[in-house]
Amino acid sequence: MIELKDVRKSFDGVEVLKGISTKFETGKVNLVIGSSGHGKSVMMKCMVGLLTPTSGHVIYDGRDFTNLEYSDLREVRKEIGMLFQGTALFDSLTVEQNVEFTLKMEQALCKGC
């Protein structure tokens, strides 16, 4: 289960997420609908740890993303998958950073190989 508790996210003083609280239950189909530019992708990135909320909490299986040490966060990320519509890149990263992201993830996963 992933739970959002009063999640807020701002960029340059513009609040994109304004106190989102909800639960995404394990084993259930969850749907988020909204117009372009209303924070759906920002919310998803906060849910998987790609963005840190300005305030509030993201709780994944009882673990609070917002209070985890980096090593613990990496362990939780191993349990999460995310697929972008149309195999899009991370829009908040440059092309170079998108390529590096995959390489870094593979490197981290292969350390135990």
Secondary structure in CASP SS format (residue, H / E / C, confidence):
PFRMAT SS
TARGET T0000
AUTHOR 0000-0000-0000
METHOD secondary structure of the structure
MODEL  1
M C 1.00
I E 1.00
E E 1.00
L E 1.00
K E 1.00
D E 1.00
V E 1.00
R E 1.00
K E 1.00
S E 1.00
F E 1.00
D C 1.00
G C 1.00
V E 1.00
E E 1.00
V E 1.00
L E 1.00
K E 1.00
G E 1.00
I E 1.00
S E 1.00
T E 1.00
K E 1.00
F E 1.00
E C 1.00
T C 1.00
G C 1.00
K C 1.00
V C 1.00
N C 1.00
L C 1.00
V C 1.00
I C 1.00
G C 1.00
S C 1.00
S C 1.00
G C 1.00
H C 1.00
G C 1.00
K H 1.00
S H 1.00
V H 1.00
M H 1.00
M H 1.00
K H 1.00
C H 1.00
M H 1.00
V C 1.00
G C 1.00
L C 1.00
L C 1.00
T C 1.00
P C 1.00
T C 1.00
S E 1.00
G E 1.00
H E 1.00
V E 1.00
I E 1.00
Y E 1.00
D C 1.00
G C 1.00
R E 1.00
D E 1.00
F H 1.00
T H 1.00
N H 1.00
L C 1.00
E C 1.00
Y H 1.00
S H 1.00
D H 1.00
L H 1.00
R H 1.00
E H 1.00
V H 1.00
R H 1.00
K C 1.00
E C 1.00
I C 1.00
G C 1.00
M C 1.00
L C 1.00
F C 1.00
Q H 1.00
G H 1.00
T H 1.00
A C 1.00
L C 1.00
F C 1.00
D C 1.00
S C 1.00
L C 1.00
T C 1.00
V H 1.00
E H 1.00
Q H 1.00
N H 1.00
V H 1.00
E H 1.00
F H 1.00
T H 1.00
L H 1.00
K H 1.00
M H 1.00
E H 1.00
Q H 1.00
A H 1.00
L H 1.00
C H 1.00
K C 1.00
G C 1.00
C C 1.00
END
